[in-house]
Every structure is written in structure tokens, then in C-alpha cells.
Amino acid sequence: MFTLDRSDDFQLCRIERIHTPEHAPEWHDWLQELGFIPGEKVMLMARAQPGGDPLVVRVGSSTFALRCAEAACIEVTLLDNATGAA
Amino acid sequence: MSACHDSVRRDHAPSAVVHVHRGGPLVALVGNPNCGKTALFNVLTGSRQKVANYAGVTVERKEGRYLTTAGKALRVLDLPGTYGLNPRSPDEQVTVDVLMGRARGEKRPDRVVCVVDATNLRRNLRLVLAVKRLGLPCVVALNMTDLAARRGIHVDVDKLSLELGVPVVKTVAVRKDGATALRTLLDAPAEAWRGDAAHSPVPETDAPVVTVEADHDTVQRILVSLGLDMHAPHTLSDRIDRVVLHPVIGMALLMVVLFLMFQAVFAWAEAPMGWIEAATAWVANGVTAALSDGWLRSLLVDGIIAGAGGVLVFLPQILILFFFILILEESGYLPRAAFMLDRLMGSVGLSGRSFIPLLSSFACAIPGIMAARTIASPRDRLVTIMIAPLMTCSARLPVYALLIGAFIPKREVAGMFELQGLVLFGLYVAGVISAMGIAWLAKRLTTRGLPRPLMMELPTYHWPTPRNVAIGLWQRASIFLKRVGGIILALTVVMWFLASFPAPPAGATGPAIEYSLAGTLGRGLATIFEPIGFNWQISVALVPGMAAREVAVSALGTVYALSASGDDTAQALTPLIAHSWSLATALSLLTWFVFAPQCLSTLATVKRETGGWKMPLVMAGYLFGLAWLACFIVYHLAVAAGWG
């Protein structure tokens, strides 16, 4: 399973599913309401330095700051940046 | 009762009048955060707004009056922004409760205007679908259509209206005439708002649970049919972010912004402060000349005019500080600052989200503590509330300004900085460092290890609109002035009474105040404060300072004006204390106000936010202990350095 927090910057990804963390089951619904929905394309835009946490994530036309723990709930497939194919 | 609560009460009274305004249907504005909803609210209602709280919670409630072109009076409610109907915070909970008709003391809205950011339909339309299912007559205000057009997004309003099954109008909330189409709709009968449900291609379902994913699919289908199924990220925002979020350049920029803010508070405010001082002196002289010597003249000049004027004079500084905060907020910079500070805040167990409430606390801890409700995690929220009073609020500026003006020489350091400004900056830093220490301690004491949520939108950058900044400033200024007019003035008069009565016995030789209640009280307190270098005048002034920190200055004015043997009661406090206090005492008092545990308004707000007396008592206790300890150290170090 490959999750968004492990992606490179500016790597186009497609959301496969949102996992529900045991310690925070409400995150699943929250992430979905922000637009992190299976099928949507996401891209890591930046990482806070130093430490690389939190992350700047683009989903749709929106930009969100997510913690690595939050991005780790988002399972993704890497896409080809040029063609958008898997 | 605190100043803040009183002002909320007073706000409630006129808004209750609006409540009973017959024939005034309630229109609620609903939308995602950052969709320009409040700007639209400002365009519709202008200055006819009432800011109060929702019953039982401390979420800010904004209601305005709107007169339609046909002369119909409407009440417009600006609901807190939300992404969906699964509330993440008390703010979002209010929006959901009001829409469901469950909010205490709140009528269910008669109509709903869904404000939608035209540049981000994909996310915004999901909320429209969810709100529509609630069954309230609703229309969609397609906002920011000017920005959308510039980014190549052209929305077919009629088609979107047909797809959604509700009327859709274009609005540009940043332009005064940007809500014309919405104004026309607000005149239409509620039936027209229901749309033509029969033709609605959106499936109406009785199923109680419609998943976000199902709504997402519906939106996706609508966007495809409108030819808008593409992403149009704001490339300019991305370019700005490359600088603003840069680990080195961005952080340097943030530091420059914050430092400029505090230099400006001192430099820009100088002229208007001079005018207010001159006006106060003019009024005091007029009254002194008009009335014969007696207790009434003493009350007016030494109590009311001196007290109100001495606090009013700092309004310019407060306005400048809020001007900066509002600009940062409106432009979209604040969440970026929170992002960059997330790691720093995380090191003491807080999230970047705590940054915004804490920054607001630099103006006043009360709005700051109330802004903490946007923090989803209850633990983070509590810690943020507990350390908010350590952020140097503007009410402490009068005290700092007085002491710095009297004891710190006015000269340049390193050819570019004012020494006085540097000392002020140092006091702010001292507050921040103490807050970090307390938060770190809280992190060590509470069970942790679980990651806390951040999930914070970084909205596209916008030029702040002068109207929105002006309305924001007006609201803050009126809240501050109400505090001045109400509790502070009342306490100055109480102080005057304590300092004037009882009158000295016949044949007394010392100044009158020595025989007064204030003198007795001050000497009693002085035993506690003597080890940290406070004289009895300071001890007395700290008592009314409990109601509001800035009162300490006018209280000192009263104590010294009355204890001075001369007639010139309008004599400036600055040379007086510069002459009669040691530098060690001044430094100790400055240190005291870094912690300033004595603000009853703050404690009352904490009681309300945390729902009990436990947390305010803990707060008062730890702040007092910390203040006394720090003052003790500073005073004795200063004495050792020969400044005693």
C-alpha cells in the first residue's frame, strides 16, 4: 500500500481509498468532506522544513496543509505526470 | 461580571430587537470557509450588523438587517463556514445545528443562501447538495465569478440552476454592485426559491445517509455536463507560496512581518495619541474652570475624564494592530503562517492552528481564547486557551508604554532600532517564551503520542478589500470602546471613591489618601508585593487592574494625582513615576505585566469556554505564581546590578 505522505513533491497521484485510523475514526469523514475522495487526483506541493511535516497537498483546485499522519490515511496510485495514466 | 460578557449582553439586547422585528424572515448565508461569504454579508448589510454569541456557546454570531429593493426587511445571518454537515469544530456544529433547527434560542432560517466559490465548484457544490436535502428554500450565490472568469472558468448559470434544481445567481462580493442579482432574488417569494424540484435531475432521496462519495459523483456529473470538469489551480498563488512557504525566505518574511507590526504600533500611533491627550486635557481644563472646587469637580476631573481619557488614548495602537491582523487574515497569509509555525508549535505539543488564536491574543486574550474554538482537538484547544493570556495583549500596551516612556531612554541602537521599541519587543518575546514553556510542560504532563489533526486549507491569495477591513476594524473598536465606556470607567470611579473617602480626620498632617480606603488596602497588599519591589501606590493600582489590565494606568493616575500635594492633577504621570520609582521597581512591574494574572474578563471568558470554574482557577493560580516568581528574580537581579 502506497500512501500520499510517501509521495515525491509534484508527483501526480490518484486517490484509491481513505483509511480510517484507529485512534481517530472521524478523520475518514473529515478528509472526504475536504475533497479527499477516491478517484480524485492529488499532488504533494511542499513539505515544511525542517522535519518534512506537515505537507502542502493539492486536491482538485484546493490546497490543504495535512500532517504526515493524515496523509498516511490516503492510499494513492502514482500517475504519469504528463499523461495522467497509471 | 466581566467587561466582555457585559458587552456581549449589550450586543444581545439590540439584536433581540431585530429578532422580534415582525415580518422579517431569517435568511442564512452558508458556505465553505474562504468562499467570500462574509464579504457578501458585508455587501448586503453594510454597517447594520450586530455581533454577539450564539446561545450557550462562544461562537460568534453575526446578524445584519437588509432592506430589499421592494422595501422588505430581512434578517441576514452569517453562519460559520463549513465544508460539510459532519462538524469538526464547535463553529461548524453551530452551522449544522442552526440549519437543522436544533440551535438553542435560534429560529430555523426561513431561507438559505448557499455561497459558492466559482473557482472551486467541485468542493463547494457538495455542500449545496447536502444543504438542499435539509428541505429549506435555498438559492445559490455563485461568488467570485470575476476571479473565475479570469482563470477561464465560465459557468452557465441557467444550466447549473437546472442541474441543481435551485435558482443560481452570480455575485462578486468585493464589488459594491456585485450582489444585484441576489438582491432581486431576495425580493422574490420563498416559493421561487424552491426551484422546480420536479425537473431536478438530482435524485431526491429519503435515505437519511447520503455519502460524501455519492454527492461527489453527482457534482462530477454536473461539472461534466457544464464542461467544467477540469482543475484550475491558482498559479499565481502557487508562485507566491514558493516564496512564502520557503523554509528560509518564508520564515524570514514572517519574522519581518511580525516585527514591522510592533514597530508600527509604536510609531504610527504617536500623532493620534497626541491629539487624544490634548483633547482630554482640554475637556479637563474646561470642567475645572466651569465648576467650583468640591467633590463633584474632583469626581469629574480625577475620576471620569482622567480615567476615560487615559485609556482612550491607546485606541490608535489597538486599531493599528488589528489593521495588520485583519490584512493578514483577509489576504490568506495567516494559515500559511500557521503552516510554517506548525513544527515549532508541534515541538511544544500544539498545532499550527493554535497560532491564529494566539496571534489574536496579542490584541486581546478574549477574542483569542474565543478563536481557539476553531481548534478541533480539545486538548490543543485547552492548552491554547491556558497560554493565550501570556501573549502580550494590547491592554498591556498602556502599562508598557508608560513604564518604557518613563524609564527607558529614547535612543537608537545599532543605528536603526529604537531602544524603547527593542525593550517592547523583548517583553513580547518574554511572553511567548513563557507560553512555550507552559505548553511544553502540559505536553509532558498529559498523555500523548497520538497525532492531532491539522487539515487546514491554504486559500488562494486575495487582495484585502478596504470595506471588509473597515468593518472588521469598526467591530473591534466598538468592542474596545464599550469596555472603556463600561467597566473601566466604572472602576476608575470606584478607585476615585476608594482614594477620596473617608476624608482625613481634622488636624491630619499627611496627604488625604493616606487616610482613605485605598491607602489602607494598598498597605495591606504591599506586604505581598514588597518583596518584588512594588510600593503601596502600585499595589493599590493593581486592584482595579483586575477588571482590565489597562485600568492600572488610570488607577495610578488617580492614586498619584490625588496624593500629589499640588493642585495640578492633570500632571503627567510619566515624570512623576520616573522620579519616584527605582529602575528595579519599573522592571519588576514590566515583568508582572508579562504574566498579568489579574484580568477578570479573561478568567470569565475561560470559565465560559471551558464550562466551569476549574480552568479559570488553575489559570489564575499559575499566572499569579509565575508572575510573582519572575518579578522576584528580576527585581533582585536589578537591585544587585545597582538599579535599586
Contacts between the chains, C-beta under 8 A, distances in Angstrom:
chain1	res1	chain2	res2	distance
A	23	B	450	4.9
A	23	B	451	7.7
A	24	B	450	7.5
A	24	B	451	7.7
A	24	B	453	6.8
A	26	B	86	7.8
A	26	B	88	7.8
A	27	B	453	6.6
A	29	B	84	7.9
A	29	B	86	4.7
A	29	B	212	7.1
A	30	B	86	6.8
A	30	B	88	5.6
A	30	B	453	7.2
A	30	B	455	6.0
A	31	B	455	7.1
A	32	B	212	4.2
A	32	B	213	7.0
A	33	B	83	4.4
A	33	B	84	3.6
A	33	B	86	5.9
A	33	B	126	7.6
A	33	B	212	5.8
A	34	B	83	5.7
A	34	B	123	7.5
A	34	B	455	6.3
A	34	B	457	7.5
A	35	B	122	6.9
A	35	B	123	4.7
A	37	B	212	6.5
A	37	B	213	5.8
A	37	B	216	4.8
A	38	B	213	7.0
A	39	B	216	8.0
A	40	B	216	8.0
A	41	B	231	7.4
A	45	B	238	7.3
A	45	B	241	7.4
A	46	B	241	7.2
A	46	B	245	5.4
A	48	B	245	7.7
A	48	B	247	7.4
A	48	B	339	6.4
A	48	B	340	6.6
A	48	B	342	6.2
A	48	B	343	5.6
A	49	B	247	3.6
A	50	B	247	7.0
A	50	B	343	7.1
A	51	B	343	5.0
A	53	B	342	7.8
A	53	B	343	6.9
A	53	B	346	7.8
A	54	B	339	6.5
A	54	B	342	5.2
A	54	B	343	7.9
A	54	B	352	7.3
A	54	B	454	5.5
A	56	B	241	7.3
A	56	B	245	6.6
A	56	B	339	7.1
A	56	B	458	6.6
A	58	B	233	6.3
A	60	B	120	7.0
A	60	B	122	4.7
A	60	B	123	6.1
A	60	B	231	5.8
A	61	B	119	6.4
A	61	B	120	4.8
A	61	B	122	6.8
A	61	B	123	7.7
A	61	B	231	5.2
A	61	B	232	5.7
A	61	B	233	5.4
A	61	B	234	7.5
A	62	B	120	6.0
A	62	B	123	5.7
A	62	B	457	6.5
A	63	B	233	7.7
A	63	B	237	7.5
A	63	B	241	7.8
A	63	B	457	7.0
A	63	B	458	4.4
A	63	B	459	7.8
A	63	B	460	7.9
A	64	B	455	6.4
A	64	B	456	6.6
A	64	B	457	5.5
A	64	B	458	6.6
A	65	B	335	7.1
A	65	B	338	7.6
A	65	B	339	4.5
A	65	B	342	7.2
A	65	B	352	7.1
A	65	B	454	5.8
A	65	B	455	7.7
A	65	B	456	4.6
A	65	B	457	7.8
A	65	B	458	5.8
A	66	B	454	6.2
A	66	B	455	6.2
A	67	B	342	7.9
A	67	B	451	5.9
A	67	B	452	7.8
A	67	B	453	7.3
A	67	B	454	4.6
A	69	B	451	3.7
A	70	B	451	7.6
A	70	B	453	6.6
A	70	B	454	6.5
A	70	B	455	6.1
